[in-house]
Amino acid sequence: MGRARSCRVLALSLPATSAHATEQRPAAAPQIVPIGVAVSALQLATEDQTGYQRTSFKNWNAGANPSDGCNTRMEVLIAEVVEGPEIGPMCTLTGGVWWSYYDERPVTPAGALDIDHMVPLAEAWDSK
């Protein structure tokens, strides 16, 4: 008997090339292709960090309610918690458990979590 195989797929809409960009035609429907095909269709370019400075990007803002001391990072941690922490003065979190979707395990304490960027700022800058 054959084994069942799972295959990751990704909806892919390729951008029009410059030769076709001026044509007036309806957008193509997204295609469902295996993840390897989708990744191989990505354009490669040399990374360029000219002008990038981490200090140009502000840290966390004051959050939805600036008077409670919970900045955006703390608000996200509270929203994503599996087992609630104690919330102390100025939104200090003690205890709590979060689920890591990356390695499928519980994580504690909150300081062990990086939630600020799905793509590091420098990488996003290079990919402009």
Contacts in CASP RR format, 6 or more apart in sequence:
PFRMAT RR
TARGET T0000
AUTHOR 0000-0000-0000
METHOD contacts of the structure
MODEL  1
MGRARSCRVLALSLPATSAHATEQRPAAAPQIVPIGVAVSALQLATEDQT
GYQRTSFKNWNAGANPSDGCNTRMEVLIAEVVEGPEIGPMCTLTGGVWWS
YYDERPVTPAGALDIDHMVPLAEAWDSK
7 34 0 8 1.000
7 35 0 8 1.000
8 34 0 8 1.000
8 35 0 8 1.000
9 32 0 8 1.000
9 33 0 8 1.000
9 34 0 8 1.000
9 35 0 8 1.000
9 38 0 8 1.000
10 32 0 8 1.000
10 33 0 8 1.000
10 34 0 8 1.000
10 35 0 8 1.000
10 38 0 8 1.000
11 30 0 8 1.000
11 31 0 8 1.000
11 32 0 8 1.000
12 30 0 8 1.000
12 31 0 8 1.000
12 32 0 8 1.000
12 33 0 8 1.000
12 37 0 8 1.000
12 38 0 8 1.000
12 41 0 8 1.000
13 27 0 8 1.000
13 28 0 8 1.000
13 30 0 8 1.000
13 31 0 8 1.000
14 28 0 8 1.000
14 41 0 8 1.000
16 23 0 8 1.000
45 127 0 8 1.000
47 126 0 8 1.000
47 127 0 8 1.000
48 126 0 8 1.000
48 128 0 8 1.000
49 122 0 8 1.000
49 125 0 8 1.000
49 126 0 8 1.000
51 125 0 8 1.000
52 121 0 8 1.000
52 122 0 8 1.000
52 125 0 8 1.000
52 126 0 8 1.000
54 121 0 8 1.000
54 122 0 8 1.000
57 121 0 8 1.000
60 71 0 8 1.000
60 72 0 8 1.000
60 73 0 8 1.000
60 116 0 8 1.000
61 71 0 8 1.000
61 72 0 8 1.000
62 69 0 8 1.000
62 71 0 8 1.000
62 72 0 8 1.000
63 70 0 8 1.000
63 71 0 8 1.000
63 72 0 8 1.000
63 75 0 8 1.000
64 70 0 8 1.000
64 75 0 8 1.000
68 91 0 8 1.000
69 90 0 8 1.000
69 91 0 8 1.000
70 78 0 8 1.000
70 87 0 8 1.000
70 91 0 8 1.000
71 91 0 8 1.000
73 115 0 8 1.000
73 116 0 8 1.000
74 91 0 8 1.000
74 93 0 8 1.000
76 115 0 8 1.000
77 85 0 8 1.000
77 93 0 8 1.000
77 98 0 8 1.000
77 110 0 8 1.000
77 113 0 8 1.000
77 115 0 8 1.000
78 84 0 8 1.000
78 85 0 8 1.000
78 87 0 8 1.000
78 93 0 8 1.000
80 98 0 8 1.000
80 99 0 8 1.000
80 115 0 8 1.000
81 96 0 8 1.000
81 97 0 8 1.000
81 98 0 8 1.000
82 96 0 8 1.000
82 97 0 8 1.000
82 98 0 8 1.000
82 99 0 8 1.000
82 106 0 8 1.000
83 96 0 8 1.000
83 97 0 8 1.000
84 95 0 8 1.000
84 96 0 8 1.000
84 97 0 8 1.000
85 93 0 8 1.000
85 94 0 8 1.000
85 95 0 8 1.000
85 96 0 8 1.000
85 110 0 8 1.000
86 93 0 8 1.000
86 94 0 8 1.000
86 95 0 8 1.000
87 93 0 8 1.000
88 94 0 8 1.000
93 109 0 8 1.000
93 110 0 8 1.000
95 108 0 8 1.000
95 109 0 8 1.000
95 110 0 8 1.000
96 108 0 8 1.000
96 109 0 8 1.000
96 110 0 8 1.000
97 106 0 8 1.000
97 107 0 8 1.000
97 108 0 8 1.000
98 106 0 8 1.000
98 107 0 8 1.000
98 108 0 8 1.000
98 110 0 8 1.000
98 113 0 8 1.000
99 105 0 8 1.000
99 106 0 8 1.000
99 107 0 8 1.000
100 106 0 8 1.000
100 107 0 8 1.000
100 113 0 8 1.000
107 113 0 8 1.000
117 124 0 8 1.000
119 127 0 8 1.000
END
